[in-house]
Amino acid sequence: MTAIEVHLSLYDEAFTEALLQFSLPEEQLSFTALPNKVLEETLRDPDRYPVVIMAEGVPVGFFVLHVGEGIAEYTSNPHTILLRALSVSEEHQGKGYAKKAMLALPDFVAEHLPGKEEIILVVNERNLAAKQLYEKSGFVDKGITRMGPIGRQYMLHYFL
């Protein structure tokens, strides 16, 4: 069996229809936002970079890289990027796409957002599968927590 190549791409309008069709299992909806919920706001904000996870030419996942003043509640370091709203559409889950995307992220950031030192994200304490995914991809839990809209969140760090 051949491994499927996964790559990251900045959002393009050609991806819109596929992204708007994304779905998630009910239990994941409280932890992340679907692209149809965040895409419009992301496109209006020049400090947010929508990123599409591609597998064999098909959009299978999505997330936002956020920089600037909008992430001040998470960090005071201007060289930090906040990763937010990661989702892999339900029919594409369980295939390793999210992990491959996270492993590709440092090179993607170096190319598209040079000069950044760190990527951070927050993950709800009940979202153990996501926390494990991030940690297996090189993110580190430094013991920093915060209260989020539905409970305690761990802040994870990836040092570039």
Phi and psi in degrees as a GROMACS rama.xvg file:
@    title "Ramachandran Plot"
@    xaxis  label "Phi"
@    yaxis  label "Psi"
@TYPE xy
-85.7298  135.397  THR-2
-69.5486  138.295  ALA-3
-83.6662  130.127  ILE-4
-78.1209  133.555  GLU-5
-118.106  134.76  VAL-6
-138.924  162.326  HIS-7
-103.373  142.912  LEU-8
-138.624  137.59  SER-9
-61.3776  147.294  LEU-10
-56.154  141.952  TYR-11
-135.287  147.637  ASP-12
-55.3643  -26.2481  GLU-13
-62.0787  -19.6987  ALA-14
-88.8016  -10.5297  PHE-15
-55.7658  -51.3527  THR-16
-57.9179  -45.9836  GLU-17
-63.9135  -41.7539  ALA-18
-64.9913  -36.6202  LEU-19
-70.6673  -15.256  LEU-20
-90.674  -4.81396  GLN-21
-58.2026  145.515  PHE-22
-136.542  158.768  SER-23
-133.172  152.539  LEU-24
-60.4734  147.571  PRO-25
-50.0279  -42.5268  GLU-26
-68.2011  -16.4507  GLU-27
-91.6653  -16.6106  GLN-28
-64.0107  -25.3624  LEU-29
-80.0318  -13.5432  SER-30
-98.6789  -22.6466  PHE-31
-147.798  168.832  THR-32
-110.553  139.073  ALA-33
-69.5125  154.83  LEU-34
-53.5921  -36.5144  PRO-35
-65.3159  -16.7627  ASN-36
-91.0285  -21.601  LYS-37
-119.328  -13.7241  VAL-38
-62.7855  -45.3552  LEU-39
-61.0784  -48.5739  GLU-40
-62.5214  -40.2292  GLU-41
-62.1845  -42.2181  THR-42
-69.9566  -23.2687  LEU-43
-82.1172  -18.1944  ARG-44
-105.355  112.847  ASP-45
-66.9803  -10.8722  PRO-46
-92.2824  2.85022  ASP-47
-115.136  132.144  ARG-48
-116.526  107.28  TYR-49
-75.4235  132.113  PRO-50
-124.307  134.815  VAL-51
-108.979  132.129  VAL-52
-88.7558  121.11  ILE-53
-111.378  137.951  MET-54
-134.503  120.339  ALA-55
51.7943  41.13  GLU-56
78.7765  5.63481  GLY-57
-114.648  133.526  VAL-58
-67.7005  119.982  PRO-59
-115.819  -16.6061  VAL-60
-153.553  173.315  GLY-61
-157.09  147.262  PHE-62
-159.281  172.137  PHE-63
-122.451  134.889  VAL-64
-102.439  124.036  LEU-65
-120.278  131.398  HIS-66
-128.615  175.904  VAL-67
85.4076  -162.226  GLY-68
-63.5537  -25.0733  GLU-69
-66.3462  -10.4104  GLY-70
-109.672  14.8347  ILE-71
-60.1141  -28.1618  ALA-72
-70.932  -13.3709  GLU-73
-103.453  -30.8203  TYR-74
-160.671  154.125  THR-75
-104.504  -0.182984  SER-76
-81.1147  115.716  ASN-77
-70.4801  -6.96347  PRO-78
-101.197  20.9037  HIS-79
-108.914  147.676  THR-80
-116.448  136.262  ILE-81
-98.7286  123.68  LEU-82
-90.8368  127.937  LEU-83
-140.881  160.238  ARG-84
58.3863  39.3881  ALA-85
-71.6108  129.646  LEU-86
-146.12  146.914  SER-87
-119.724  124.859  VAL-88
-55.5845  143.567  SER-89
-49.7837  -43.3144  GLU-90
-70.6944  -10.9466  GLU-91
-109.18  4.31006  HIS-92
-75.6696  156.3  GLN-93
81.0225  10.3445  GLY-94
-110.421  4.86538  LYS-95
84.0849  7.73359  GLY-96
-65.0254  -41.6866  TYR-97
-64.3763  -42.9482  ALA-98
-64.4274  -44.8175  LYS-99
-61.1437  -37.3936  LYS-100
-65.2145  -43.5458  ALA-101
-66.6159  -34.6708  MET-102
-69.3647  -28.7892  LEU-103
-82.6911  -13.9902  ALA-104
-60.1024  -44.7937  LEU-105
-57.4369  -43.2359  PRO-106
-67.0008  -37.6932  ASP-107
-62.6013  -45.0789  PHE-108
-63.9113  -43.021  VAL-109
-59.2914  -35.9265  ALA-110
-77.0684  -43.8367  GLU-111
-99.3272  -23.5117  HIS-112
-134.601  61.8249  LEU-113
-61.84  151.823  PRO-114
92.0635  -2.46593  GLY-115
-83.143  147.917  LYS-116
-108.667  -20.8798  GLU-117
-155.554  146.456  GLU-118
-115.266  132.022  ILE-119
-122.574  161.072  ILE-120
-155.008  163.537  LEU-121
-120.487  142.6  VAL-122
-135.844  133.257  VAL-123
-62.4784  142.314  ASN-124
-61.0093  -23.5243  GLU-125
-85.365  -9.24948  ARG-126
-94.3552  66.2178  ASN-127
-64.5716  -37.0736  LEU-128
-61.539  -42.4842  ALA-129
-66.8267  -42.8661  ALA-130
-59.9733  -43.809  LYS-131
-63.4155  -41.5352  GLN-132
-57.6376  -49.2666  LEU-133
-62.5419  -42.9608  TYR-134
-66.2322  -38.6425  GLU-135
-67.2001  -19.304  LYS-136
-94.5808  3.99583  SER-137
106.691  -2.70317  GLY-138
-74.7126  146.457  PHE-139
-118.535  135.66  VAL-140
-91.7685  109.862  ASP-141
-93.008  12.1303  LYS-142
85.1208  11.8622  GLY-143
-92.011  126.779  ILE-144
-126.269  162.886  THR-145
-151.496  160.752  ARG-146
-88.2433  129.029  MET-147
-107.248  -174.082  GLY-148
-64.0336  -24.8069  PRO-149
-126.04  23.6983  ILE-150
132.043  -172.169  GLY-151
-66.4865  141.516  ARG-152
-124.541  141.023  GLN-153
-89.3486  136.898  TYR-154
-96.9211  124.43  MET-155
-111.637  150.039  LEU-156
-127.791  140.266  HIS-157
-125.658  117.793  TYR-158
-92.5976  122.613  PHE-159
